[in-house]
């Protein structure tokens, strides 16, 4: 301590009191100088180290920003755009416009906010054009005929089959579940059972899964059609994928799946057909949707309010009154229907008619002559065990046709006549003996029990006489009497529910309120317009034969509702029922030289009734006196009325021909009564006229088939064979076919499992046939549900039509279908399709705005209009073949199928998958779709269930 203190004192005495501060300053300078020396030394050494690193063997890392700047400063590379895409200028021109519009409205509007450089846009355009070139090249290499004629129709028919089976299944759940919620799920359950490998429920019901599916699909398509360099550019690939998936495909699928869009398209497709009043009222009465009925009712009320507000005078008053009456009638039907549906009192029309209705009586002979009615009678006979009687009657009719045809051909063949005569008669005898053994012999099962004496006489004829077409007539007449009078057959059939269903198919349960349109269901106009009559004329009932020969009759015009003559055509409207009146000008020359002229007014139903009366009384008139045929649709069309007026004029001129009157003087009172100036009193009831209209087209159907066979020997595939000079070589075949045709009991059950497979799976690939035509017929079979158990006769009719078409036209029908496909895929039609697409998306070159969703009432009225259009285009001939009720159900089933958005999406995706599988057959798109749809939980449950069933069956074995 002492030494330290001494040192401090000496320091202060020597250096002074400020020495401490100087010392601290010196120390600080020393430390700072040391840090400066170290910094300079480190910098020098660091620079030397970096210089050594520049000489390393590894490549130097490029700098990103300077490199990008350098590329941008370079001169822009010129990109040459080749405007050729498909090789057809008429297609390329609108397609280039579509590309230009798409780039302008989907890319340029945001890209120009980032850069003015055109190279990116040119690169995108070049990429799109390369993809289109690849697509066009591939399309030219594909044969599209199988796709359009087979695959497309098969996909639609299979979709319809799934829908129909879902409808049938949901009907069983009606008392238990809410159909609106369960139907879509039931549909996809049936799809799994039908497809077995695919279920599209996720892409059709989940928006998120649908977008993911489209992205995956578009990425695969880009891989196939883009150049490798563009595809491996992730930014470009994802950019194009999103545009294609969410900008093009998804909006297009949304539009095509919209039921309202489908309804509008149906109306547009059938725009040339005039709306039929009867079909419209049929739809209203059949509708079970309250919203549809309310929409029509409200629209009718609006129209009524408008018409009542009009200030009109003169001729327009009658027209407006008729329109008001029609609208009131429609409004009343809608209100009644809505009230019944809301009250829950809706009943089955067939049950109501069976329990309380007054049913029409159809004679047995008319039933046997009508294919539709015969089917129901056959079902009933099958239930009662009397099918053998009916099959015997039908088999004999078939034998008579074949025998008559073969004998007629035999008479016309002169070469080697004796040998051919023996062969033909031998074959006919074998066929007749076969009929006898099948139904009348003691070993027959089931056996037709008739008078033993008749059977014995028939057996004797078969043994000792040459077979004739009439050899079975006595027995057949006896069997007919048994079916007619035996209480368990025809009399009981008239009390059975099948009889009511038959009437429905024949369109004879129709409510009177929806009848009309010149079909004879309304009373004729009672009297004639006062202003157009000569009131001084006497009655024609006492006119002599000589006076009647002085008659001149002509139809001057048709008459509108106000009963004033119109030179072209017009209709009358009576409480909503429309029909035409024909003004007949009658001119009679009296013995004193004076003339009497008057007009009488008749409907077509009056002509029809009059024709039936005179042809029944004077049968020979029917051979030359022909009444113009009826027409259900567009029978109020001016052109049709003009043609009918001309035909009825010809009919009247032939009727009053002096030679006809002289040959048949008893006809005069009937003609006078018809031409009298008074209301015509119909001699036939409404039912009789309807039956005559119904039965006439198919009357004597078996003999009509005989006439077809005579005129076209090659037209039937079964029961007939080609008649040629070497007839002996084909005798065995003819005998075999005769036996197969007329000794085979008709099948009553469909093939097992045919309802659980695709429609095209029913085609036999080993059969040399017109596949497109067969698929079209299968589609008709599916639309009208002809595979139902009790529809075997309709299937036979369909087969007969198919055979007739094939025999008369050969491959012509197939060629017409193929030619139509070629026309659809021709450059001109493809160009038209591209133009329609362009004009739809860019009308007048401007991107179309998203159309607002239409009001619910408008959508419902479109539904009614679309159903009406579809129902009215069905020809009467189709109803005569498969039945009116079946036709209506089939058409309405197809329409109802399009009223579900999810189901429409499924159909669109099915078409898209088929299109891609056809376009790229070598890339196994089917396996890809199975993989993409494997995410479905419903599909996974079905596979697990199938595997469990297989394990269980293997364990049992």
Secondary structure, DSSP 4 states (H G I P E B T S, - for coil): -HHHHHHHHHHHHHH-TTHHHHHHHHHHHHHHHHHHHHHHHHHHHHHHHHHHHHT-SSPPPPPHHHHHHHHHHSPPPP-PPP--SSS-HHHHHHHHHHHHHHHIIIIIHHHTTT---SHHHHHHHHHHHHHHHHHHHHHHHS--HHIIIIIHHHHHHHHHHHHHHHHHHHHHHTTTS-HHHHHHHHHHHHHHHHHSS---HHHHH-HHHHHHHHHHHHHHHHHHHS-HHHHH-HHHHHHHHHIIIIIIIHHHHHHHH-HHHHHHHHHHHTTTSPPPHHHHHHHHHH---HHHHHHHHHHHHHHHHHHHH----TTHHHHHHHHHHHHHHHHHHHHHHHHHHHHT----HHHHHHHHS------HHHHHH-HHHHHHHHHHHHHHT-HHHHHHHHHHHHHHHHHHHHHHHHHH--TTHHHHHHHHHHHHHHHHHHHHHHHTSTT-SS-----HHHHHHHHHHHHHS---TTTTHHHHHHHHHHHHH-IIIIIHHTTSHHHHHHHHHTT-S--GGG--SSSS-SPPPSS--GGG--TTPPPSTT--HHHHTTEEEEEEEEE-TT--EESS---EEETTEEE-EEEEEEEEE-TTS-EEEEEEEEEHHHHHHHHHHHHHH-GGGGGT--PPPP-SSSTT-HHHHHHHHHHHHHHHHHHT-HHHHHHTGGGHHHHHHHHSSS----SS-HHHHHHHHHHHTTTTHHHHHHHHHHH-TTS-SSS-----TTGGGGHHHHHHHHHHHHSSPPP-SPPTTGGGS-GGGGS-TTS-S-HHHHHHHHHHHHHTTTTSGGGHHHHHHHHHHHHHHHHHHTTHHHHHHHHHHHHHTSHHHHHHHHHHHHHHHSGGGSPPPPPPPPPHHHHHHHHHHHHHHHHHTS-HHHHHHH-HHHHHHHHHHHHHHTT-HHHHHHHHHHHHHHHHHHHTGGG-HHHHHHHHGGG-HHHHHHHHHHHHHHHHHHHH-
